């Protein structure tokens, strides 16, 4: 009964947002016909997947043209989702870390092909050499989560280096460069390397060198004890479709790979800053946005901190995030100066967000 009531309230909230223009809609930089198509696509996908709350931002020609929120950020308290609602980023934290690493490469402070222990001595030497280049492409053999208990860890780690304790003594899964194997822990090692190369803590480095230059004023490190304004509550669904509150999880062990909280508008600013060369040079972007290859020459579909593919004759650069409380997606078409940011408070719908982001992108490039 509670679920049916909450779902009814959510549906009313969605319909209200669609029928009554918000301030964001009234000041939209998008043509009315395209905005109408986008909102219909959002409404249809929210209904199909049963998404409680969703926030969206759209970048066209390197400018934030429109943002809005739909449904409920907090079902129990009937709080509407907005463009300013904050969500965990999940793995979209990885492109941020990649930008930090590549800045240090440009400045001559970090060698992509040097043993990573040169910058992160807290990560012990393994049976084969590990480098930043391999870590950025998930080619280093560092493992991912070993089980659900580790993924849902509630222990609080006080630093990036302390968080390495979870996996640092484990052997590599394979010889680096021979296979692609996605790993959040590998990006924790990169965060440690950023600290060693820059002489700053990882959070301080990205604040000064990524967030400030990009104009991102809402993004922050996820800390479960902090009071965070406009933070969305998180949910998952049972097999029967019943909505449940997300389980507790402390992300302090993986800040570089999945430990930030942001808004869609701040993430849109990050996409703009990357595309416009504000954070790294164009030649560096080309390197980051080119698929790496395994030693036998097979493309992995992942560059340096970004998924890289081609669709409709254009390069698409993207990353999703999946974590307790959220599903998120950042989709970009660099040659069009286009980006679509989607953040929701429902777990396990990454493929649905990927599909919606591309549907929105197709509307924008028509």
N, C-alpha and C positions, 0 to 999 in steps of 0.2 A: 504493500500500500504506500509506504513512504517513497519507494522508488517511482511508482506511478505518479504520485503528486509532484515529486521533484522533476520528473521528465515533462510533466505538463507545464510546470513553471518555466522550464528551460525552453520548451517550444514557444511559449508565449513571448519569452524574452527575444528569441530569434526573430519571430514575426514582427515584434515591435521595432527592432532595429532595422529590419528590411523595409517596413512601411513608413516609419517616421525618420526622415533624414537627420543624421547627427551633424554636429559641427564639422567633423572630418569629411563627411559626404558633401556638405554644402561648399566647402572650400577645395574640393578635389581638383587636381590638375589633370584628370582623365576625362576624355569625352564621355558624355552621358550614356551613349549606347554601349560603350565598352564597360563602364562601371556597372551598368545594369546586368550585363552578361556575367561579369565577375561575381557579383553578389548572388546571382541565381546559381552559379557553380558552387559557391561556398555553401549556400543554403542546402543544396542537394547533397553535397558530401557530408555536411554535418548531420543531416537527417539519416543518411545511409549508414554512417558509422556510429551514430549516437553520441556525437561529440558534445560535452557540456558547454565548453567555452573555447573560443578561437579568436586569436588576434592576427592581423595581416598588415603588411606594409609592402608597397610597390615602388620600385625605382625605375624610372624611364629616362634615358639620356643622362645618366649619372646624377639624377635629382630625385629626391623623395617626393613623389607625386600624390600619394594617397596612403592613408592608414586608417584602420578601424578595428572594432572588436564586436563579437557576436556571441550570443548566449550568455552563460554564467561562469564567471571566474570562481565563484564559491556557491555551490548548489545549496548547501545547508542554510546559508545566510542571504541567498538571493542577490548576490553581488554581481552586477553585469561585467562582462569582459570588455575591455577598452583597448585602444591602441597603446595606452600607458600601463597596461597590466604587465607585471613582471613574471617571468617563467624561468625555470632552470633551462640552460642551453643544451645540456647533455653534450654529445660529441661535436656539436658545432664549436665547442671550445678548442678543438684541434686546429682549425684554420687560424685561429688567433695565435696559438702557440707557434704554428708554422711561420706566421708573419714575424714574430719575435726572433725566431731562429735565423731567418733569412736576413733580417736587418743586421744582425751581428755578423753574418757572413759578409754582407756588403761592407761593413766597417772594419773588416779584417780581424775580427776578434774571435771568430769561430771557423774552423776548417771542416767542411762537410764530410771529408774523407779521413779525418784523423780519428784514432780510437776515442770513443766517447768518454772514456775515463780521464782524458786530458782535461775535460771540463766538468765531469761529474765523477770524482773519485769515490763517491759513496756507492756507485754501482760497480760491483766487483767484475774483474776481467773474467771472460767466459772461455769456453773451449774454442771459439772462433772470435775474430775481431768484430766489434759492433761500431757503426759510425752513425752520425746524424743523418746522412743521406738515406741510409737504409731504414732508420727509425721513422723518418718522415714519410716513407712509402710503405710502411708495414711489411718490410722485407727483412727485418733483423732477427727474427726468430724469438723475440720476447713474447711470452705467453699473454693471453687475454685472461678474463676471469676464470678461475678454476671451478667455481660452483656458485649456486645462488646465494649462499651465506656470505661469500666474499663480495659479490655484486651488491648485496644489500647491507654491507657493513655499517654498523652504528657507532663504531669506535671513532673518536675524534683525533686526528693527527695534527700536530702543531705546525708542521712545515712540509714543504715538498719533499725534502730529504727524508724526513721521518716516515712519510708515506711509502717510500721505497721498500720499507721493511716487509711489506706484504708479499713481495715477489722477488726481490733483488738476488737472493741466494739460489734461486731455481735455475737449472740449466736451460740453455736455449732449446727451442723445439726442433730446430733444423739449422743447417749451415746458412748463414745470412746470404741473401741474394738468390737463393735457389727456389724459394716459394714466397707467395703472398699470404700473410695471415694477419688479419685485423687485430690490433691490440691497443687498448687504452693505456695499459701499463707502460708500453713503449713511449708514449707521449709524456708520462710522468718523468721518465729518464731525460727526455728533451727539456722539460721544465727545469730539471736539476742542472742541465748543461747551460741553459740560459743564465742561471744564477752564477755558475762558475765563470762563464765568459764575460759577463757584464759587471760582476761584483755587487749586484743588487739582488734582493729577494725577487722571486718570480712575480708575485702580485705587484710589487712596486715597479718592476721593469715594464710590465704591460700597461700599467696605469699611465706611466710617463711617456712611453714610446709608441703605444698602440692606441689606447683609448683617448688620451688628450688630443693627439694630432687628428684623429678621426672625428672628434667632437662628440664622443660617446659619454654622456654624463649620468646615465642610469645603470650601466653595467657594473657588476661587482662580484667579488668572490662569494660563493655560496657558503653561508655559515648558519647551521641549523638553530643556533641560539640567538641570532640577530632578529630584531624587529625590522622587517623589510616592507616598506609601503607598497600597497597595491599588488602584493604577491598572490598569485593564483593558488588555490587549493588543487590537489591532484587526485585523480581517480583511475580505477581500472574496472574492467567488466568481467563478470563471471561468464561461464559458458552459456548460462541461461539469459544473459543480457542485463543482469542486475548491476547497478552502479555501486562501487565500493570505494571507500577512502584508500588512498595509496599507503603502502607500508612505509615505515620510517627508514631513512637511509642518510648517512653522513658522507658527503662527497669529498671530504678533506683529503683523502688519500689520492685523489686523481684530479686536482685542480687543473693542470695543463691539458688533460684529456677529456674532462667532463665536469668541471667544478665552478662554472660561472652562472650568474643569473642576469638576465637582460630583458629588454623590451624589444618588440619588433622594430621600432623606430631606431633604436641604437644599433641593432644588427644591420639595418638598412644602411646606416651611416658607415659601418664597417665595410660593407660591400662597395659602397661608393668610394671610400678611401682606397680600397684595394684596386679597384678598376682604374681610378684616376691617377695612380702612381704616388699617392700621398705617403703610403707606408713603406713601399719598396719600389725599386726601379722597374721599368717595363721589361728589361731583359731578365730580371729576377722573376717577375710574374710569368713570363713565358716558360721559365724553367719550372716554376711551381705548378703551372697549369699544363704540363706535358706529362702524359702517363709514363710512369717508370716501367721497367721491364725486368723480368727475372733473368737469371744468367743465361738461360737457353733462348732468350729473345722474345718471350711472350709478354705482351702488354698486360699490365695489371688493372688498368682502368682507374688508377689512383696515382696522382702526382706527388706533391709535397704538401700534405695536409688537406688535400681536396680530391674529391672524385672527379674524374675527367672523362667525358664521353662526347659523342657527336650525334646530333639529332636534327633532322630537317636541313642538313648541310651546314650546320653551325655548331661550334664548340659550346658545350654546356659544362659549367663548373659548379659543383654542388656539394652539399654535405647535410646529412640528417643527424638527428639526435634522439636517443631513446633512453629513458631513465625513469626512475620512480617519479611520479607526478606529471610527467610530460611526454609529448612527442613533438619534435620540432623539425623544420626544414628550411634550408637556405638554398635557393636555386638561382643561378645567374647565367646570362648569355653575354659574355664580355664584349663582343663586337657590337652589340646593340646598346651597351650601357644599361642593361636591364637586370633587375633582381626582384625576386619574390620571396618574402619572408613569411613563414607560417609558424605559429606557436599555439599549441593546444594543451589543455590540462587532462588529457586522456592518454593513458599508456597504450603502447602496442599497435599504433596505427601509422607507422612510418611510411608504408607503401601507399596508403591512402593520401597522405600529405604530399608525397612525391608526385603522385598522379595529379592532384589538385594544383600544385605549383606549376606543373607543365601546362595544364589546361589554362591557367591564368596567363602564363607567358604567351601561349598561342593567341589568346584574345588580344594581348597587347601588341603583338607584332603583325597582326592582320592589317 
